[in-house]
């Protein structure tokens, strides 16, 4: 009986340590609501903010970006829409009205054959955020 009590005590201590480790770990729980999906997002207020908060802030698509993929405000639209990909010959970064075949979406969804999923080295964008980019493209990729 004494051995069973000791065994149960060891198990309880181990479980408690596991719970405390998990609760105290650096993995944060996102308590923010998911982004709202917009049927017809605006480039200047919706899409540019996605780029600013995820692509530029990570240091990947700022002024020193390779391949001309600078996504700074005032430059992003001209570097995306109807521009050939420098990474994947034959692909276009953003094809108005065709999100499925736009290379930006392919990279965001992880369907690329070259390089890594965007944002590179970061957490994938929320599906609603990607959907907003797709909706913007499918509505004509307007510079609005």
C-alpha positions as CSV (number, residue, x, y, z in Angstrom):
1,X,0.0,0.0,0.0
2,X,2.9,2.3,0.8
3,X,4.4,1.8,-2.6
4,X,1.1,2.6,-4.4
5,X,0.8,5.8,-2.4
6,X,4.4,6.8,-3.2
7,X,3.8,6.0,-6.9
8,X,0.6,8.0,-7.1
9,X,2.5,10.9,-5.3
10,X,5.3,10.8,-7.9
11,X,2.7,10.8,-10.7
12,X,0.9,13.8,-9.2
13,X,4.1,15.7,-8.8
14,X,5.1,15.0,-12.4
15,X,1.7,16.1,-13.7
16,X,1.8,19.3,-11.6
17,X,5.2,20.1,-12.9
18,X,4.1,19.5,-16.5
19,X,1.1,21.8,-16.0
20,X,3.2,24.5,-14.4
21,X,5.8,24.3,-17.2
22,X,3.1,24.5,-19.9
23,X,1.3,27.5,-18.2
24,X,4.6,29.3,-17.6
25,X,6.0,28.7,-21.1
26,X,6.6,31.4,-23.7
27,X,3.8,30.1,-25.9
28,X,1.3,32.9,-25.8
29,X,-2.4,32.4,-26.2
30,X,-3.8,34.8,-28.7
31,X,-6.9,36.3,-27.0
32,X,-7.6,38.8,-29.8
33,X,-10.6,38.0,-32.1
34,X,-9.7,36.9,-35.6
35,X,-9.5,39.5,-38.3
36,X,-12.8,40.4,-39.9
37,X,-13.2,39.1,-43.5
38,X,-14.1,42.0,-45.8
39,X,-15.9,41.3,-49.1
40,X,-14.2,44.3,-50.9
41,X,-11.1,45.4,-48.9
42,X,-9.4,48.6,-49.7
43,X,-5.7,48.4,-50.6
44,X,-4.7,51.6,-48.7
45,X,-6.5,50.8,-45.4
46,X,-6.7,47.0,-45.3
47,X,-4.1,45.4,-47.5
48,X,-1.3,47.9,-46.9
49,X,-1.7,47.5,-43.1
50,X,-1.3,43.7,-43.5
51,X,2.0,44.3,-45.3
52,X,3.1,46.9,-42.8
53,X,2.3,44.8,-39.8
54,X,3.7,41.5,-41.1
55,X,6.0,41.9,-44.1
56,X,7.8,45.2,-43.5
57,X,8.0,44.9,-39.7
58,X,9.8,41.5,-40.0
59,X,12.5,43.3,-42.1
60,X,11.9,41.2,-45.2
61,X,10.1,43.6,-47.5
62,X,11.4,47.0,-46.4
63,X,13.6,49.4,-48.4
64,X,16.4,46.8,-48.8
65,X,14.2,44.0,-50.1
66,X,15.7,41.7,-52.7
67,X,14.0,41.2,-56.0
68,X,12.2,44.6,-55.9
69,X,9.6,43.2,-53.5
70,X,9.5,46.4,-51.4
71,X,6.1,46.7,-49.7
72,X,6.4,50.1,-48.1
73,X,3.5,52.5,-48.4
74,X,3.6,54.2,-51.7
75,X,5.6,51.5,-53.4
76,X,3.8,48.2,-52.6
77,X,1.0,48.4,-55.2
78,X,3.4,49.1,-58.1
79,X,5.7,46.3,-56.9
80,X,2.9,43.8,-56.8
81,X,0.1,44.2,-59.4
82,X,0.9,42.7,-62.8
83,X,4.6,42.4,-61.9
84,X,6.5,39.2,-62.8
85,X,7.9,37.2,-59.9
86,X,11.7,37.3,-59.7
87,X,11.7,34.1,-57.7
88,X,9.4,32.0,-59.8
89,X,9.7,32.6,-63.6
90,X,6.3,32.5,-65.3
91,X,4.4,33.6,-62.2
92,X,2.9,37.0,-61.6
93,X,2.9,38.5,-58.1
94,X,-0.7,39.7,-58.2
95,X,-3.0,38.9,-61.1
96,X,-6.2,41.1,-60.8
97,X,-9.3,38.9,-60.5
98,X,-7.3,35.7,-60.0
99,X,-6.1,35.2,-56.4
100,X,-5.6,31.5,-56.9
101,X,-2.8,32.0,-59.4
102,X,-1.3,35.1,-57.9
103,X,2.1,34.2,-56.6
104,X,1.7,36.3,-53.4
105,X,-1.3,34.1,-52.4
106,X,0.6,30.9,-53.4
107,X,3.4,32.0,-51.1
108,X,1.0,32.9,-48.2
109,X,-0.7,29.6,-48.5
110,X,2.5,27.6,-48.7
111,X,1.8,26.2,-52.2
112,X,5.1,27.5,-53.7
113,X,7.8,25.3,-55.2
114,X,10.6,27.8,-54.6
115,X,11.6,29.3,-51.3
116,X,9.5,29.2,-48.1
117,X,6.0,30.1,-47.1
118,X,5.5,33.8,-46.3
119,X,6.0,35.3,-43.9
120,X,9.4,33.6,-44.0
121,X,10.4,32.4,-40.6
122,X,7.2,33.7,-39.0
123,X,3.8,32.4,-38.1
124,X,1.5,31.9,-41.1
125,X,-1.0,34.7,-41.5
126,X,-4.5,34.0,-40.1
127,X,-6.8,32.5,-42.7
128,X,-9.1,35.6,-42.5
129,X,-6.1,37.8,-43.3
130,X,-5.2,35.7,-46.3
131,X,-8.9,35.7,-47.4
132,X,-8.9,39.6,-47.3
133,X,-5.9,39.6,-49.6
134,X,-7.6,37.1,-51.9
135,X,-10.8,39.1,-51.8
136,X,-8.9,42.3,-52.8
137,X,-7.3,40.5,-55.7
138,X,-10.5,38.8,-56.8
139,X,-12.2,42.2,-56.8
140,X,-9.7,43.5,-59.3
141,X,-6.7,44.4,-57.1
142,X,-7.7,48.1,-57.1
143,X,-5.4,50.8,-55.9
144,X,-8.0,52.3,-53.6
